[in-house]
């Protein structure tokens, strides 16, 4: 009998695990679902003050415990943005959310603003156009809900809404880091064609591919965005490395392939696709700060017992978003690890990207000359360390110094620079003013669509 070489046996074992583990997780989740629903029912019955059970302190504690059990066991689906109105100069403006471009792995989502107040309508039409490039790093684009809502008060806003890879049919093909860059360029060109110009904002992970996209456009002689705002991203992950950076540098690409990449089970449209599953990413998120999450859940239990509805609802909103995760195509994920966190290809000047036409082009940030640059970091950011985003200032040497700015947000962690009080009160005013400073003074002729009462 001919024995198989050890490496073939190892490959077969790895393939079997890739096919099985995701299926086992889904089976366990399906098994837990009815128990979670029963816990919710028990919580509502015991917490009903109109029943004899709900009038005792023991029942209140039991209701809180069942509620927590439900939240720990339930399945978290993709949240909605749910932005229906915003205030513009003191006037309430209606928001209609719609998909402008639908790509296999991403939707370009627009938040169209409506008003029948003539002065407000005139204001809306003159405001800058901003493409917000959301992270494709585990969570959905709705993580930037606060970012979007705040920006809508002074801008026409579009966002990249990345799709869950397990829901993308296998016949759509693979998704690579190059595809991400090509998507960004396509969206920029679309907005330039529609409005004449646009600004780009990237938050966390997309700072790197966005800078690559704009660099390639500049090298080709294309019109680049008026400004790019880069917030809390790993432009140079060698600076002030965090636990996220260390994980990538301490393991080989083969380790990631063998330990975090699995196949989507049969019941999903993307069956057979190799992905970095959302449930594994979520485990990694929680493992970074297990004590903090345990305390947060215990505080939620205490809030329920003492009837602090506002604090309990704040907890629910945060974890409805935090626990909702998506699968990423394995090719994109592994290429990001290698390019951004292991080879540091952007800052080393060794990054080559393949265009949709198949042409290989070198990324040259120094070729950007007409796009203003604003970098933002949080003083206490434990995901993208100090100096990692500011590194863009050092490699974009073609941008005049007068068109470059950096801001470190005192006391802010990673999420604080794009969500919450510090974002709204400290960061947004600077972002708004930077964009306005690089917005053409004379407005482009209003497109036919804009002549209707919307912006």
N, C-alpha and C positions, 0 to 999 in steps of 0.2 A: 504494500500500500504506500502510495506517495503522500508524504506529509506536507501540509500547507506551510509555507514560510510563516514565521511568527508575526510578521507585519501584516500579512493578509488576515490572519486570525484576529489580530487587534482591530483591523479596519472593520471586519464583520461584526465584532462585538460592539464597536462604537456605533455602527449603523443601526444595530438592533436597539441600542439604548436610545438613539435619536428618534426611532420610530415609536418607542414604547413609553418613555417617561412623560411626554406631553399627554398621551392618551390616559395614562394613570392619573395625572393631575386633573384632567377634565372629569374622569370618573369619580374621583374623590370630591371634586367641587359639586358635581351633580348630586352625589349622595348627601352632601351637607345642606343643599338648598332647602329641602323640605323641613329639616330641623331648624334652620334659620327662620323660616316662615312661621313655624310653630312657636319659636321664641318670641317673635313679634306679636303674635296673637296673645300669648301669655302675658306679655308686657302690657298690652292694651287693656286686657281684662283686669289684671291686678292693679293697674294704675288708674282705673276708672273710679273717680271719687263718688260716683252715684251708686256704686255697689257696696255691699257690706265689707267686701275684701279690701276695697280701696281706701278705707277710712282708718287703717292702722299703719304705724310706722314700718312694721315688718313687711306689709304688702308693698309699700313704696320702695323699700330696699330690694325686694324680690323683682318688682317691675323694672327697676333700674338695671338690675343684673341681667334680666332677660333681654332688655333693650340693647345692652352692651354686647350680649351674646349674638343677637341678630346682626349688629353692625360688624362684628368680627367674622361672621360666617357668610354674609350675603355676597352676591356677585355685584361688582361695580361696573356699570356700563358707561359708555362714552357720555360725558355730561354735555349739556347744551350751553351755548354762550348766554342765552336768555337776556340779551340786551334789547329792550323794547323802546326806551327813550333815553336821551341825554339832554343836559342843559348846555345851551350855547348862548353866552352873554345874557344869562338870566331867563332865556326863553326855552321852554321844553320842546324838544325836537323828536319826531318819531323816527324809529330805526327799522329798516327792512333788511333782513339778512338773506343773501342769495349767493349762489355759486356762479362765478363768472367764467372760470375755466375748470374743466373736470379732466384731470390726468389719471392714468392708472394708479399712481401711488399718492396723489395729492389733489386737493381742491383749492383753487384760488377763491377765497370767500370775501365777499364785499359786504360792508355795513353801510347801506345807502340811507342817507338822511333826508327827511321830508319836512317841509314847513310851508304854511300858507301865509306866513307873515313876511311881507315884501322886504323889509330891512334885514331880517334874519336870513332870508333866501339869498339876498345879495352877498351877505357875509359868508354863507356856506360855499357859494360858487367860487369865491376868491381864495379860499383856504387851500393850503398845500396838500398834495397827494402823497400818502405814505404807504409803502409796502412793509408790513411787519413779517419778518421771516421767523416763524416759530420753531422751537427745537424739535428735532426728531431723535429723542433720546429717552423714550420710555413713556412720558406723559403726553396727553393730547394737547392740541393748541389752546384749548379752553383754560389751560393753566395761566394763559396771558389775558384772561377776561378783564382784569382790572387795568391792565396795560391798554387794551383796546378801548374800554369804556372811557378812560381818561383822555386818550388821544382823540376820540371822536368829538370832544368839545372844541377842538381847534383844527381838525384835519379830515380829509377824505381818507378812509382807512380800508385797506385790504390786508388779508392775512393768509399765510400758507397753512392749510388744514391738512396735515399728513394723515394718510389712511392706515388702519391696522392691517399689517401685511397678511395676517391669516385670513382676511376677508377679500384679498386681491386674488382673483383666479390665477392658477398656475400658468395658463396660456398667455398672461400679460407679460411673462418673462421675469428676469431678475431685476433688482434695483441696486445700482452701484452709487458710490460717492460721486462719480462723474455725472450720473443722472441727476442727482440732487443739484449740482452746480448748473447743469443745463436747464433744469426747471426754473431756477432762480433767474437766469438770464432771459428765459422766455417770458416770465411774468413781468420783468422790468421792461422789456421791449413792448409788451402789450400795454402797459400803463403809459409809456412814452408815446405810443401811437395814439392812445385815447386822449391824453391830456397835454402832450408836448414835453412833459418832464415828470419826474417823481423823486422822492426821497426814499431811502431804505433804512430800516431799523432791524437789527438782529439781536436776539437774546440768547446768551449761553452758547450751546453747541454750534448754531449756524454762523457764528461770527467768522469761523474759518472758511467754510464753503462760500459764504457771501463775499468775503474779501477776495477769494479766488475767482468768483464769477465776475466781479467788477474789474479785477486785474486783467482777465482775459479779454473783456470788452474793450478796455483801454488799449491793450496791446494791438488789437485789431483795428483801432481807430474808430470804434463805435462811440456813440453818445453814451456817456455814463450817467448815473444818477447825480442829482445836484448835491446830495450829502449822504453819508452813511454813518449811522449811530450804532456803535457796537458796545454791548452791555454784558459784562461778566462772562466772557468767553475765553477759551484756551488758545489764543493766538500763538503764544509761546509757552507750552505746558512745562517747560524746564524751570520757569521762574516760580519760586515759592510753591513747590509741589505739594499737592493735597493728597488725601487718602485715595481719591479717584485717580489721580495721576500715578501714584505709587503702584496701584493694582495693575495698571497697564504696563508699567515698565518692569515689574517683577515677574511677569509671565510672558511666555512666547505666544505667537499667534496660534501655534498648534495647540497650546493649552486652552485657549479660548474656544477653538474649534471643537475640542474634545469634551469640554466641560459646560459650555453655555449655549451651544447651538443644537437645536432639535427640529424635528419635522412636524409640520402642522397635521393634526389628526384628520381622518376622512370626513368628519361631519361638517367641516368648514370649507368655504369656496376655495381657499388657498391650500387645500389638502396636498401634502407632499412637499410644500415649499420649506426650505431651510430657513429658520428664523432664530433670533434671540428672543425668547418668549417674554411676554409682559410679566408673567408671574415670577420669573426668575429675577427680572429687573426690580420688581417690587420688593422681593426678599433682600436684594442688595441695598435698596434705599433704606429699609427698616434696620438692617444690620449696621448701617453707619452710625445710627443713634438709637439703639434699642431702649436705653433707659429713658430717653426723652419721650419716646412713643408710649412706653408703659405708663409713665407718669401722666401723659395726656389722656390716656384711656381711663385711668383711675380718677383723674379730675372730672372727666365727663360723667362717670358714675356718681361722684359726689354732687355734681351740679344737678343731676336728675333727682337725687334724693331730696335735696333742699329746694327744688323747684326753680332753679336759676335757668329759665328757658332761653334767655339771650346767650349765655355762655354755652349751653348745650347745642344751640343751633349753630353757633360759630364753629364748634367742633365738628358738627355734621357737615357743614359746607366745606371745611378744609379737607376732611378725609374722603368726602365724596369725590373730590378732585384728585387728592393724593393717591387714593387706592385704585383709581381708574387708569389702567396702563394698556399699552398696545404692543404688539409684536413688531420687531424690525427685521427686514430682510437681512439674512446673514451676510451677504456680500457687502452691503452698505456698512453694516456694523463692524465687520472685521477690517475693512479698508479704512474706516475712521480710526480704529484703534492703532493700526499700523502707521497711517499717514500723519495723524495729529499727535498721538501720545508716545510713539516709539521712534519714528524716523524724524519727526519735527520738520517735515518736508517744506512747509510754507516758509518758515524762518530760515531754513538752510538753503532755500532757493533751488530745490531739486524736485519740485512737484510738477509732474506732467499730467495733463487732463485730456481725455478723449472727447471730442465734440460729437454731436449727433451724426455728423457726416463722416465720422471715423478719423478725423484729423487729430493728431497728438500735438498739444500746445503746452509750452512751459508757462507756469504761473509767475508773473513778474509784478509784484505790488508797486515797485518803483515807477511803473509806467502810468499809474494813476496820477493825473494832474489837475483835472477839473471837478473832482468830487471832494467836497469838504469832509473832514473826519472828526468825529466826536466819540471818545472812548469813555466808558463809565465802569467803575469798579466799586465793590462794597468793601469797607474796611475789614469786616469780619467774615468775608466770603470763604467758606470751607469747601467749595466745589471748584471754583476757578480762583486760584491764589493771587495774591497781590502782585501786580506787574504783568500778569499773563495777558490781559486785554490791552494794557498800555503799550505792549510790545508792537502793536500795529503802528504806533507813532514812529517807531524806529525803522520800520521797513517800507513805509509809504513815503519815501524821501522826495518823490516828485510833487507832493502836495505842498503848496506854500505854507509856511508856518502860521501865517495869518488865518488860514482856513483849517487849522487843527486845534483841538481842545481836548483836555483830559480832566475828569472829575472823579475824585474818590469820595464816596458817601460815608461820612463818619457814622459809626455805630450800626451800619447796615450789613446784614448777611447777604447770602446769594439772592433769596427771594425778595428781600427788602428793596433791591434796586429797581424792580419792575412791578411790584405789587405792595399795596398797603400804604400807610401814612407817609413813610419816607419817600416812596415813589411819587405819590401825588403832590407832596408839599416841597420836596427838595429836588428830585430828579426831573420830573416832568417840566417844571418851568424852564429849566436849563435846556432840555431837549427842544421844547417849543421855540424858545428864543434862538437857538442855534439853527433850527430849520428855517425860521423866518428870515434870519440874517442871510441865508443862501437861497432864498426864494426870489425869482425875478420880480422886479418892481412892477413891470407891465404884465398884466394877466393875458394869457393866450386867449384867442377868440373862443367863446363858449361853444362846445360841440352841440349838435342838434339834441342829443339826449339830455344835456344839461339845461337846455332852454325850457324843459318841462320843470315843474316845481319840485325839484329834488336836487340833492348834491351828495 
